[in-house]
Structure formats: C-alpha cells, structure tokens
Amino acid sequence: MKRRWPVIGMLGIWIAVTSTAYAADAPCPKPSAAGNGQVQAVMAAIKALEKTLTADQRASLERPFVRESAIRWSNLPVGIVPRTGLRLGDLDEKQNFAARRVAAAALSACGLLMLDEIRIADNFLKGLDERKIGWDGGNYFLSVLGTPSERKPWMLQIGGHHLAYNFTFNGGREGATPLFFGSEPIIFNMGDTEFEPLATQSAAMATLARALSNHPEAKLSGTFTDVVKGVVVVPVPEKLPTGGTDTGFPHTYPTGTADRGVLYRALAPDAQALVRAAIESFASLPGAAITQPLVAAYESPAALAETYLGYSGQPDLSEEGSYVRIDGPRIWMELVVQRAVANKSKLHFHALWRDKLSDYGGEIGH
Amino acid sequence: MTSRAATMFALLCAAGCGLALAHSSPTSLVKLDFLAHAVRAEVLVPESELAFATAAERAAEPFADYLQRHLSAETPQGAAWKMEVHSVRSTTYLEHAYLSAQVEFTPPPGVSTRAFVLVDDAVTHEVRNHVVIVLARGAASPEFLGALQYPARRLTIQWSATASQK
C-alpha cells in the first residue's frame, strides 16, 4: 500500500518540481514558450505519469473521449459537481512529480502559475469552509480522454473549483478551449505572500474596459451576474442539483450588430492594442503550441475587423456585475465580477474563454 | 525553489472535504406536469436575479401579476392558452431565496396539451447569463425539455409520455 503523503508535502513537491515556472513572477501578458504544449511532450509526460500509478489510479485518469466526459468540467467546487479523474491531492511524491510534469508540458509558465495560485486560493477558502463544500487545493483533477496519440484526437483536462483547462490534441480544429478560470478571493495574503491569481487577466480586461467607456456603443444592455456561456446548474427541489457542467454545449452566440459592443476597427490604435493585450492575457495560459494558432486567428486583420468589445457596470471592475467581453468571429472571452461566497463583503472573478468553432477541438457535438 | 515557490510549499495544505450545498448564479426552473386537459407548472425563480429584472422595469406588482406579463403558453400557431397562477410561496434552495409559483396552462378547446410553445422571459429579459431550465415531471426522474437564455424566450415543447419514461 502506498503511503499517503501529508497534503502540505505533496503540493510543495508539486510546486518544487518545476520551480522554474516561478521565474515568471512578473505578469504574463504574452503566450509563453516555457511549457510549449507540444503533443509529443505532453504524451511523454503522461506516459511517465502512468508508470507511477496503480491500476486503480490509471483507471481514474483514463476516460473515453466522448461528449459526456468532455463536458464534465465546472467552475463549482467538488461538493456541488463531483469530478472524475486523478485527484492531485491523493498522489504520493513520485506521482506528484510526474503529474506536475504533465501540467508543465501542456501549460505555459503563466498557466502553471494560475493552476497553483487558484489551488492556493482554495486552500485559503478551506479554512472558511464551514459547510464542507470541497474548497481544498487537493481537490483538483487530471484526466486523459481517449488514447494519447500524435495523430488521433484526445483530450487532457486539468481542473477543479474555479479552473478548467480542456486541451484537445489532433482535433479537427485547434483545441485550447473551453478554458474557465476564476478566483476567490481576488487578492489575499497567506503567510507573508500576497496572491492575486487573475491579476494579469483582470488588469488587461479593466484597462480595456476603461478605454471602451469612451464609446457609448460599447456599453452592453442588461445585467451580468456571471459569465454568459458558462456551466448550468439544474435545480432539483428537495435534492442536490444536477448539471453544473457544460451541458449547454454547443452554445449559440450573438449575431448581427446590435448590443454586441463597439467594433475593433472603430477604436483608436492605442485602444486596439489593449484589445490584443486582453486576448493574449487569456491565451497566454496554455502552452504555445496549443494557443498560438488561435491567437493568430483571432488577431488576423479580418477577424479583428469583425470583433466586438463590450462592457457593463464599472469599467475598473470595482463593483459586482462589472463585465467585459471580447466577441469575434471565433473568439469569446468574458470576465465578470461576482459577490464573493465565503466573505460577502468581498468580490470574486469568473472568466471564460471559448472558441465558437473549436471548443473541444471541434470533436464534440450534441 | 524560488522564495515564492517556498511560500507556496508552505501554504498548500489541508485535508479532505465533505458534501454540502453552495453557490453559483442561480437558474430558474419550470417543471411541467402534462395532464389531459391542462399543463401544470411549478415555476421556481431566484429572487436575487428577479430583483434585477423587476428593477429594470420598475415593476412593483405582485409576482403573480408580473408572471402574467412574462410567462405564457400558446399553440405552435400562436393561439394563446389560458394561464392561471394558483399560488406563490417563498422557498430556499442551495442557499438562494426563490419564489415558487404553481401555474396552470389550459389550451383552447380541442387542442392537445402535449405540444405548445412556452414563453418565458421573467428574468432573462434583463439578466444576460440567466438560464431557464424546463423539465417534464417524469415517472422516475425529470426529463430535460430545453433551456432558455437571452435573447431566446420561446421554447417549443413536444412531449410524449413514452419518451419521458425512457
């Protein structure tokens, strides 16, 4: 029987194995080559991980690449939406090293840092988890859907509360999305260290929104209490809810010109640069091989010309309901400010990146 | 390991977790019960999201009256069904306050209760992320019929008892 390491040790090792990622303490505005996302590197890391696992653990890691598995991600804690996959909090030292190498192969330094800091945020919340809803940095999962291959489609999922990385390799289209990330608290201290997991992305979106506030047509109608194309929870009176996963996929998106915001081409060059910076702040999370084809598509002159930028609420994201969105021929990026759950006097972020054509690599239908 | 990584080493901690209820932006639920002469609906609307919708309209009427303006049923050809709100009560679900309304839709004479268009924008006319889940009360478990999110406000219902029992 394998020894279960104390979680503090396990996750410390989780971080130590690729500590070079933390050379990127500075903001991560650009797609990074630190973790390149090359399919061969990710496959090799998965193969090495599998060698460290028991048969039961391998069974939990591997799932079929079918719709039901692919859409099984959520922003919600595991107490609301139980996850399947290899639970990172259950791994021993050797397994942790191997699992982190998988994440490091698929993610950029920024994406790896995001994973770590969101897990730390959950550990911050753990002390406030009086209702035992599963806030816990150990409650993050790694799954491989299908058989890793250099040619055939398969997926790597890494996620838990407030994080869902869904990478599809060899799909009919590029496979960086859906990609959900969020943070509660927005900023917090643990020990002597201050953490702000979404600092780069929220700053980029707030800077963009402030520029958009000069354009009346950029103001979106209505109220936003969450991201628009996120997961859906189905209430079941007297019982626990169902759903909470991406059951709404494939989604429909706004069409036409009304109430979508201001067009990129109507912005001044400095504001246009802020749009690209905001795109890259989200797109910097996956490894370069995963994300760069999409950034190239989103930032092509033709795509940018048809990209709308909209906001609601306070452009500086200082109030609940503040919202910023990038809505182009393919790109859908949104960030919203919600009331915090653990401390109602505070706020928290939800953010979502979808691709209207290539969520799940274009491999998953109805 | 950098100093930041060392700090993370010290901070990532803690034990297992339990099961309980928690947050997310609450959805609306319309649960339909298909009778021979009418369709009965249990309509659950989260008060937090409803408040944005009523504020946007400056609506101050009772919820039953508000529903009359935002919830309806009609034949696929557009003929209105009669709608009655029998009762409204407050309830709590997943730590969110909800209003629960018992509603009955009656089709025109001779029209089947199994096929109609449900129209609902009680919250979605204002709250852009809000979703209305529509279920049929099944023999064993509810059957998912569809969902509405802005700008959609009309859902075509085609229900068969056989299908619901699958």
Contacts between the chains, C-beta under 8 A, distances in Angstrom:
chain1	res1	chain2	res2	distance
A	7	B	12	7.1
A	7	B	13	5.6
A	7	B	14	5.8
A	7	B	15	6.7
A	8	B	9	7.7
A	8	B	10	7.3
A	8	B	12	6.6
A	8	B	13	4.2
A	11	B	8	7.7
A	11	B	9	7.5
A	11	B	12	3.3
A	11	B	13	7.3
A	12	B	8	7.4
A	12	B	9	3.3
A	12	B	10	7.3
A	12	B	12	6.5
A	14	B	12	7.2
A	15	B	1	7.4
A	15	B	5	5.0
A	15	B	8	4.9
A	15	B	9	5.8
A	15	B	12	7.1
A	16	B	1	5.1
A	16	B	5	6.4
A	16	B	9	6.6
A	19	B	1	4.4
A	19	B	2	5.8
A	19	B	5	4.5
A	22	B	1	8.0
A	22	B	2	4.5
A	22	B	4	4.9
A	22	B	5	4.9
A	23	B	2	7.1
A	25	B	2	7.4
A	25	B	4	5.8
A	75	B	24	7.3
A	76	B	22	7.0
A	76	B	23	7.9
A	76	B	24	5.7
A	77	B	17	7.8
A	77	B	22	5.9
A	78	B	17	6.5
A	79	B	17	6.3
A	79	B	18	6.7
A	79	B	19	5.0
A	79	B	20	5.3
A	79	B	21	7.7
A	79	B	22	6.3
A	80	B	21	7.2
A	80	B	22	5.3
A	80	B	24	7.3
A	116	B	8	6.0
A	116	B	12	7.8
A	119	B	12	6.3
A	120	B	8	6.2
A	120	B	11	5.4
A	120	B	12	5.9
A	123	B	11	6.2
A	123	B	12	5.7
A	123	B	13	5.9
A	123	B	14	5.5
A	126	B	14	4.6
A	126	B	17	8.0
A	129	B	17	7.2
A	131	B	20	4.2
A	131	B	21	6.9
A	131	B	22	6.8
A	132	B	17	6.0
A	132	B	18	3.1
A	132	B	19	6.9
A	132	B	20	4.9
A	133	B	17	7.3
A	133	B	18	7.7
A	133	B	19	7.9
A	133	B	20	4.8
A	133	B	21	7.1
A	133	B	22	4.1
A	134	B	17	3.9
A	134	B	18	7.3
A	134	B	19	7.5
A	135	B	17	7.2
A	136	B	14	5.5
A	136	B	15	7.6
A	136	B	16	7.2
A	136	B	17	4.8
A	137	B	12	4.9
A	137	B	13	7.4
A	137	B	14	6.7
A	138	B	14	6.8
A	138	B	15	7.9
A	138	B	16	7.7
A	139	B	17	6.0
A	190	B	7	7.5
A	190	B	11	4.5
A	191	B	7	5.5
A	191	B	10	6.1
A	191	B	11	6.0
A	192	B	7	6.9
A	193	B	4	6.6
A	193	B	7	4.2
A	193	B	8	7.8
A	193	B	11	7.4
A	220	B	128	7.5
A	222	B	56	7.9
A	222	B	126	5.5
A	222	B	127	6.6
A	222	B	128	4.4
A	222	B	150	6.9
A	223	B	52	4.3
A	223	B	56	7.2
A	223	B	126	5.4
A	223	B	127	4.9
A	223	B	128	6.8
A	224	B	127	7.5
A	224	B	128	5.5
A	224	B	129	5.9
A	225	B	25	4.6
A	225	B	48	7.5
A	225	B	49	6.4
A	225	B	52	7.3
A	225	B	127	6.0
A	225	B	129	6.0
A	225	B	130	7.4
A	226	B	24	7.3
A	226	B	25	3.8
A	226	B	129	4.4
A	227	B	129	6.3
A	228	B	128	5.5
A	228	B	129	4.6
A	228	B	149	7.7
A	230	B	129	7.1
A	231	B	24	7.8
A	232	B	27	6.2
A	232	B	131	5.1
A	232	B	133	7.1
A	232	B	147	6.8
A	233	B	24	5.2
A	233	B	26	7.6
A	233	B	27	5.8
A	233	B	94	7.8
A	234	B	27	7.0
A	234	B	29	7.3
A	234	B	133	5.0
A	234	B	135	7.6
A	234	B	144	7.6
A	235	B	26	7.3
A	235	B	27	6.2
A	235	B	29	4.6
A	235	B	44	6.0
A	235	B	93	5.6
A	235	B	94	7.1
A	235	B	98	8.0
A	235	B	133	7.1
A	236	B	142	7.3
A	237	B	29	7.7
A	237	B	42	7.7
A	237	B	44	6.9
A	237	B	91	7.5
A	237	B	93	6.2
A	237	B	100	7.9
A	240	B	21	7.3
A	241	B	94	6.4
A	243	B	133	7.9
A	244	B	24	7.1
A	248	B	131	7.4
A	248	B	147	6.7
A	248	B	149	7.9
A	252	B	152	7.8
A	254	B	151	8.0
A	336	B	129	7.7
A	338	B	25	7.4
A	341	B	22	6.8
A	341	B	23	4.3
